[in-house]
Amino acid sequence: MKKLFFVPVFSALFAFGGAVCAQVDEQSGPQALIRTATQQVLDEVRTRAIEPSDIPRIMDIVNRDILPYIDFRRTTQLAMGRYWRTATPAQQQKTVEQFKMLLIRTYSGAIVQLHPDQQIEYPPSCIAPTDTDVVVRTVAMKSGEPVEIDYRLYRTPQGWRVYDLNVLGAWLVQTYRQQFSEKIQQSSVDGLIQYLNERNEQLASGKRN
């Protein structure tokens, strides 16, 4: 159970970063959004490498350049499935907060894996102007091997937002939905919240197991 909470989502950072002097056009098409943001984070890495010990810089990048383009509430709602509807508003909010923190800590620990010569390819995507929910495909090279990464986005009044991620055939929402369901069946929604809180405390203390 614990091991599955560390789905290999390090690649998510390739599409969510941004240099200090650059801004993403949130009203552009979803593929353009991903491509622009990808280039920006790579530019930042090329300017100055990200050190694992530079926690303030890592968190600054995450808070400033990653979080604005993710809809954590939608991700959490989908991950909880039918249990979202039976949870109280307070339980929903607490689950969103704890799940968000878990993913933030995962992103923060993974961002240091970016390297200056990182290569990203963008296969053609069939996206119509009227589409409101789309998948953008990318291919990243890791240790000389291609890693396929798909991003699921939906259109909001503020622009496109990412709410799901597929790495090597594993969609994040689907993976967590099974885990959330098991935990809720074992110990209720409050049990899930407690578990996420404990995992976050372990990650904050540097424990990965």
C-alpha positions as CSV (number, residue, x, y, z in Angstrom):
1,M,0.0,0.0,0.0
2,K,2.7,2.5,1.0
3,K,4.9,1.8,-2.0
4,L,2.1,2.5,-4.5
5,F,1.8,6.1,-3.1
6,F,5.1,6.8,-4.8
7,V,4.0,6.5,-8.4
8,P,6.8,7.7,-10.7
9,V,5.5,11.2,-11.3
10,F,8.8,13.0,-11.4
11,S,8.2,13.7,-15.1
12,A,5.2,16.0,-14.2
13,L,7.7,18.8,-13.5
14,F,8.7,18.9,-17.2
15,A,5.4,20.6,-17.9
16,F,4.8,22.7,-14.9
17,G,7.8,24.9,-14.4
18,G,8.6,28.5,-15.4
19,A,11.5,31.0,-15.4
20,V,11.2,34.1,-13.2
21,C,11.0,36.4,-16.2
22,A,8.6,34.3,-18.3
23,Q,4.9,33.8,-18.1
24,V,2.6,31.1,-19.5
25,D,-0.3,32.2,-21.6
26,E,-3.1,30.4,-19.8
27,Q,-5.6,31.1,-22.6
28,S,-3.4,29.4,-25.3
29,G,-4.2,25.9,-26.4
30,P,-3.4,23.0,-24.1
31,Q,-0.4,21.7,-26.1
32,A,1.0,25.2,-26.4
33,L,0.7,25.6,-22.6
34,I,2.5,22.4,-22.0
35,R,5.2,23.2,-24.5
36,T,5.8,26.7,-23.3
37,A,6.0,25.7,-19.7
38,T,8.3,22.9,-20.5
39,Q,10.8,25.1,-22.2
40,Q,10.6,27.6,-19.4
41,V,11.6,25.2,-16.7
42,L,14.4,23.8,-18.8
43,D,15.7,27.3,-19.4
44,E,15.8,27.8,-15.6
45,V,17.7,24.5,-15.1
46,R,20.2,25.5,-17.8
47,T,20.7,28.9,-16.1
48,R,21.5,27.3,-12.7
49,A,21.3,23.7,-11.6
50,I,18.9,22.9,-8.9
51,E,20.6,21.5,-5.8
52,P,18.7,18.9,-3.6
53,S,19.7,20.9,-0.6
54,D,18.2,24.2,-1.9
55,I,14.8,23.6,-0.5
56,P,13.7,27.3,-0.5
57,R,14.4,27.5,-4.3
58,I,12.6,24.2,-5.0
59,M,9.5,25.3,-3.0
60,D,9.5,28.7,-4.6
61,I,9.5,27.0,-8.1
62,V,6.7,24.6,-7.0
63,N,4.5,27.3,-5.4
64,R,5.0,29.9,-8.1
65,D,5.2,27.9,-11.3
66,I,3.6,24.5,-10.8
67,L,0.6,24.9,-8.5
68,P,-1.3,27.6,-10.6
69,Y,-1.7,25.1,-13.5
70,I,-3.1,22.1,-11.5
71,D,-6.6,21.6,-10.2
72,F,-6.0,19.6,-7.1
73,R,-9.6,19.6,-6.1
74,R,-10.7,18.0,-9.3
75,T,-7.9,15.4,-9.0
76,T,-8.9,14.6,-5.5
77,Q,-12.6,14.3,-6.4
78,L,-11.8,11.9,-9.2
79,A,-9.4,9.9,-7.0
80,M,-12.1,9.5,-4.3
81,G,-14.7,8.4,-6.8
82,R,-18.1,7.7,-5.2
83,Y,-16.8,8.4,-1.8
84,W,-16.4,12.1,-2.6
85,R,-20.2,12.5,-2.7
86,T,-20.7,10.9,0.7
87,A,-17.9,12.8,2.4
88,T,-18.8,16.0,4.3
89,P,-17.5,19.3,2.9
90,A,-15.0,19.4,5.8
91,Q,-13.7,15.9,4.9
92,Q,-13.5,16.9,1.2
93,Q,-11.4,20.0,2.1
94,K,-9.1,18.1,4.4
95,T,-8.6,15.3,1.9
96,V,-7.8,17.9,-0.8
97,E,-5.3,19.6,1.4
98,Q,-3.5,16.4,2.5
99,F,-3.4,15.0,-1.1
100,K,-2.2,18.3,-2.4
101,M,0.6,18.3,0.1
102,L,1.5,14.7,-0.8
103,L,1.8,15.6,-4.4
104,I,3.7,18.8,-3.7
105,R,6.3,16.9,-1.7
106,T,6.6,14.4,-4.5
107,Y,7.1,17.2,-7.0
108,S,9.5,19.0,-4.8
109,G,11.7,15.9,-4.3
110,A,11.6,15.2,-8.1
111,I,12.4,18.6,-9.5
112,V,16.1,18.1,-8.8
113,Q,16.2,15.3,-11.3
114,L,15.9,17.7,-14.2
115,H,19.2,18.2,-16.1
116,P,20.3,20.9,-18.6
117,D,20.3,18.6,-21.7
118,Q,16.9,17.2,-21.1
119,Q,15.1,16.4,-24.4
120,I,11.3,16.6,-24.8
121,E,9.3,15.6,-27.9
122,Y,5.7,16.5,-28.6
123,P,3.8,14.0,-30.8
124,P,0.9,15.5,-32.7
125,S,-2.3,15.8,-30.8
126,C,-5.8,15.8,-32.4
127,I,-7.4,18.6,-30.4
128,A,-10.4,20.6,-31.7
129,P,-11.0,24.2,-30.8
130,T,-14.3,23.1,-29.2
131,D,-12.8,20.4,-27.0
132,T,-13.0,21.0,-23.3
133,D,-11.2,18.0,-22.0
134,V,-8.1,16.8,-23.7
135,V,-4.9,14.7,-23.5
136,V,-1.5,16.2,-24.4
137,R,1.2,13.7,-25.2
138,T,4.9,14.2,-24.6
139,V,8.0,12.0,-24.7
140,A,10.9,12.6,-22.4
141,M,14.3,11.0,-22.5
142,K,15.5,9.4,-19.2
143,S,18.9,7.6,-19.1
144,G,18.7,7.3,-22.9
145,E,15.3,5.7,-22.9
146,P,12.0,7.4,-24.0
147,V,9.4,7.9,-21.3
148,E,5.9,8.6,-22.6
149,I,4.0,11.2,-20.5
150,D,0.4,12.2,-21.0
151,Y,-1.3,15.1,-19.4
152,R,-5.0,15.4,-19.1
153,L,-6.3,18.9,-19.0
154,Y,-9.7,20.6,-19.0
155,R,-10.8,24.1,-19.9
156,T,-11.8,26.5,-17.2
157,P,-12.7,30.2,-17.3
158,Q,-9.1,31.0,-16.2
159,G,-7.5,28.7,-18.8
160,W,-6.5,25.1,-19.1
161,R,-5.7,23.1,-16.0
162,V,-4.0,19.8,-15.5
163,Y,-5.8,17.2,-13.4
164,D,-4.3,13.9,-14.3
165,L,-1.0,12.4,-15.5
166,N,0.0,9.2,-17.2
167,V,3.5,7.9,-16.9
168,L,4.4,4.5,-18.6
169,G,0.7,3.6,-18.8
170,A,-0.3,4.4,-15.2
171,W,-2.8,7.2,-14.8
172,L,-2.3,9.0,-11.5
173,V,-6.0,9.3,-10.7
174,Q,-6.7,5.7,-11.4
175,T,-3.9,4.5,-9.3
176,Y,-4.9,6.6,-6.3
177,R,-8.6,5.8,-6.7
178,Q,-7.9,2.1,-5.9
179,Q,-5.7,3.1,-3.0
180,F,-8.2,5.6,-1.6
181,S,-11.0,3.1,-2.0
182,E,-9.1,0.5,0.0
183,K,-8.2,2.9,2.7
184,I,-11.7,4.3,3.0
185,Q,-13.2,0.8,3.2
186,Q,-10.8,-0.1,5.9
187,S,-11.1,3.0,8.1
188,S,-13.5,5.5,6.6
189,V,-12.7,8.9,5.0
190,D,-11.3,10.1,8.2
191,G,-8.9,7.1,8.1
192,L,-7.8,8.2,4.7
193,I,-7.2,11.7,5.9
194,Q,-5.2,10.4,8.8
195,Y,-3.1,8.2,6.6
196,L,-2.3,11.0,4.2
197,N,-1.4,13.2,7.1
198,E,1.0,10.6,8.5
199,R,2.6,10.1,5.0
200,N,3.2,13.8,4.8
201,E,4.8,13.9,8.2
202,Q,7.1,11.1,7.2
203,L,8.0,12.8,4.0
204,A,8.7,16.1,5.9
205,S,11.0,14.2,8.2
206,G,12.9,12.7,5.2
207,K,11.5,9.2,5.6
208,R,10.5,7.5,2.3
209,N,9.3,4.0,3.6
